[in-house]
Amino acid sequence: MHQIFREDPGLFARALPRAGIPFPEPVAIEHLDTDLTEIRPLARRVDTLLRVDTAEEGSFLLVVEAQGKPDLDKWNSWTYYLAYLYAKYALPPVLLVVCKEKATEAWAAEPIRVGLSVHTSMMVFPLVLGPGNVPAVTDPDQAAEDLPLAVFTALAHAKDPVLPAILDALAAAVVNAGGEAGKRWAEFTEIGLGDTRARALWRHLMATYTPRFPGSGTLIEETLIEGETRGRAEGRAKGRAEDILRILDLRGVEVAEAERSRITDCTDLATLGTWFDRAVTATSAQELFADE
């Protein structure tokens, strides 16, 4: 998750306010060496390190750490990082931890206290971005407004039930962007999701949105053929039906044979879209067909 801040260094300044964390607007950002080794052979390396210049607060260092699970050893590492960076650069360091799980997010947000019970010598207050405070982007238009932020949102919610709706909106935005930018962020999303069922769903969505997608190597082709033939429309309907069934399967919702046939036989994209949205939260397949 930290790699995305190398792709778009200004992303943190747009993501933090969305999580309710006010932060000064950067006017310049510079990549710095992530190697914080001081005494060999003890090597310490941060995930991503940026120097950020602002008009109001001057310059500071942003340390971005991706954290997969709680790890008490990180408290020592993070404290060292900030102390060392402050001594080396004489600039205030800020720690930003990015997570994919709410439990890890809550753990990482805890202040780190260094000192005795009667005296605190040092306190570290990490900033944290994760599924608990990063709003989900499920609107394709909103995703298209800021693709890097939409991609980061998808990675932050990679283990949330709402992920299929996020990926659906992101897939539409990526395809509409097209060109090298669309291709780059599509591939970044696939890599960021890792070797999971979510990654398989992402590839399936991209294949649905881009019928000429070859299914090997890269995710999307650079251009889309405008207009849909009847065969392509049927292909999209079939793909969307498969998406719905895949979401229900991922969420452990049982689907009877009659319900499965009703979904796969439907050719109306609007109806399938409604069922897709309901599949994200439905506890039974029958809930898809409510009010029908």
N, C-alpha and C positions, 0 to 999 in steps of 0.2 A: 504493500500500500504506500510505502514511502517513496517508491520510484516515480509515482505520478507527480510528485512535487519537483522532481528533476525535469520532467517533461514540461510542466507548467508551474514555474516557481511562484507565480502570483496566486495560485489556487488557494493557499491557506487564508489569504486576506478576504477571499469571497466565501470560503467555507465556514470560517469561524463565526461571522455575524449570523449566518443561517442557523448556527447551533446556539445562538443567544450569547455569544462571547464577543463583546466589542473590541476592536483592535484598530490601531492607526493604519491609514492607507499608505502602502509603500510607494516610493517614487523611483527606487532602483533596487535590484536584487542581484546578488552575485554568488555563484557557486564557490564553496571553499573546500579544501582538502578534508576528507572525513577521517583521516588517520590522526588519532589523538595519543599515539604511543609516546611515552616520555622516558621510561626506563625499560630497556629490553632485557629479557625476552618477553616481558609483559606487554602485550599489544592490545590496545583498545581502539575500536573503530565504531563511529556512529553510523546510522543508516544513511541519513542525508543531512547536510549542513549548508545553510544559506546565510549570507550576510544581507540584511535588509536595511535599506535607508528610507526614512520617513521624513516628512516635512515638519511634523509636530513633535515627534519623540526622538529625533535623531536616528542613529543607527543601532541595530541590535543583531544578535546571532540567533537563528532559528534552527534548533536541533529537532529533526523529525525521526521518530522511532516507531517502527511497526511492531506491534506486540500481539502474539497469537494466544497467549495464556498467561495467567499470573505467574510471576517468577521473582521471588524475593531477592535473588542476586542482582536483579535489575536496579533495585534501590541503591545499591552500592555503585553500580555503573553510572546511573544517571547523576547521582551526586558528584561523582568524579568528573563526568563530562562537563557539567556546568562550572565547577570550580576551576578546572583546567582551562576551559575556554575563556573564562573571565580573566584569568591570569595571563593567558597568552595574547589575547586580542584587546584587552582592556575595554570590552564592550559587554553590555548586559546580555546574558544568554537566556533564551526562552525554550523550554522543552515542550514539544507537541508530540503526543502519543496517539497513534491511529490504530483502531481495533475493529474486529469483525464480530465480536461477541459482547453482549451487554455485561456479562459477569467480569470479563477482562477490563472492559471500559470502566466499570465501577471501581475495580481494584486499582487501576492505573491512576484514577483521579484522586486517590488518597494522598494527602500531604506526607512528605518524607521528612521525618524529624531526626536530626543528628545531635547528640549531646547526652547530658545526664538528665535524670528525672527532675532535678532541681534547677537545671539550666540548659536551655536549647542553644547550641552553637550555630546551627544552620537548619533552615527549612527549605524544602523544595516543593513547589506547587505546580505539578504538571498540568498543561492544558491537554484535553482529550477530545478526540473526534471518533464517534462510533455510531452504531445503530440506535443508541438511545437518544442522541441529540442531533444527529444529522437527518433532516427531513427527507423522506422518500420522494423521489421524482417519478411520478407515474403518468405525467402528461407529455406526449411527444413534443409539443411546441415548447414547453418549458425546458425539456431536455436539450432541444436544439439551440436554445439561447446560450447555453454554456456546456458544451460537450465534455470538457475535462471534469467539471463539477458533477455532471450527470454520471460519468464513469466512476468517479470516486464514490458517489452515492451508492452505485451498484455494488462496489467492492465492500463498502461499509456495511451493507445489508445483505452480504453474500449468504448468510445463514438465517435470514429472516423469512417467514412465510410470505411476506409481501414481495419477495425478490422476483417472481415471475412477471408481475405487473411492471416492476421497474425495468426489467430487461426488455419487455415488450415495447415500452416507450423509448428506451435507449436504442433499440434496434431500428425503429422507425426514424429516429433522429439521425443515427449514423448513416443510414442508407440515403436519406434526404441530403445530408452533407456531401456525400460522394467524394470522389477524388482521393488525393493522398491523405487528407485530414480524416475523412471517414474511415478509410482503410486502416490508418494508424491507430485510431481509437478503438476500432472494432477488434483489432488484434491485441491491443493493450488489455481490453476487457477480457478476452479469452484467456490470456496469460494470467491475469490477476485473479480470475476465478479458480485457477488451479485445476487439479485432476479431480473434479467433483461432478455430480449429476447436474449442478447448475451450469457448468461449462458445456455439457452436452445439450442442455436446453438452449443456451445462447447460440450454439452452432446451428441448432434446429431452427431457431427464430430467424437467424440470418439467411438460412437457406429458403425459408418461407418468404421473406421480404425480397430476396434477390433470386428469382427462379433460375438464373444462369450460374448461380454459385456452384463451383465444381466439386466441393466437398473434400478438397485436399489442399494442403499448403495454406494459402491465405484465406481470409474470411470472406471478403467481398470483392466483387469486380468494380472497376473504377467508374463504370457508367451503367445506367439502367435504361432499358428500352421504354420509351414513353408509351402510355396507353396499355390496356390489358385486353388480350384476346379472350374469348370465352374459355378456351382451354386453360389460360393462365389464371383466370378468375376461379375456375374450378380447382385449380392447383392450390390457390391461396386458401380456399375454403377447406380443402382437405388438410392442408398444413395447420390451419387454425384449430380444426377439430383434434388433430394429433396433439397440438399444444395443450388443449384443455384436458385431454386424457392424461397427458404427461404430468401436468400440474397436480391433478387429483391423485395420481400414483405417487408423486413425490411427497404429497401431504398425507398419504396413507388412507385416502378416502376410497371405499369400495364402490365399484361401478357394476351394476347388474348388466346382463347382456342386452336387455331391452333399452336401457339408458345409453349404453355404448353405441348401439345401432342408431338411436335417435340423434346422437351427437355426430356420428360419422356420416349419416345420410343428409344432414342439413347442408344446404348450399348458400344460405343467406348470410353474408358476411356481417351484417349488422346484428343479427341474432347470435351468431357465433361470438361476436365481440362482447355482447352482454353476458353470455355464458362464461366467456374467458374471465371477465372481471369478477363474476360471482365465484368462479373456481378458486380464486386466491384465498377466500375466507370460508367457503362452504364446508360444512361438517358432513354433508351427505350429497350424493349426486343429484338427488331429487330437488335440492335447493336451487340448482341451476335453472329449473323450469318453473320457478315460482311465478304466479300471476299469469300463467299461460294456459 
